[in-house]
């Protein structure tokens, strides 16, 4: 596995994208409306920042209400998401997603519960 992206919850993806584009020389690689939010990927040399701006209620809106803006999750790329989930199960890791589901940018994703991963919400992503 390798680092894919850090998901960042924000109330204003456009403003944060503009700041990060200037601050980190990280151009917008992809933007879409997905699952009740605006998702903006900023390209870095070794991965992405994924900016998550909710529209209405949902997991990111609840996260922002509870914790405020900031890093929401860390994503690791895998060529075998089913195998990665099986391995996590074998290690006794609690899964949020028992099976991969559609994610942003057309990728398959699955999340691991932060109770089992040192307080970090981990996403597996298969391109």
Protein Blocks (a to p, Z undefined) as FASTA:
>chain_A
ZZfbdcdddfblklmmmmmmmmnopacfbdcdeehiacdddddfkbccdddddehjdjkl
mmmmmnopadfbdcdddfblmlmmmmmmmnopacfblbdcddehhiacddddfklngopa
cddddZZ
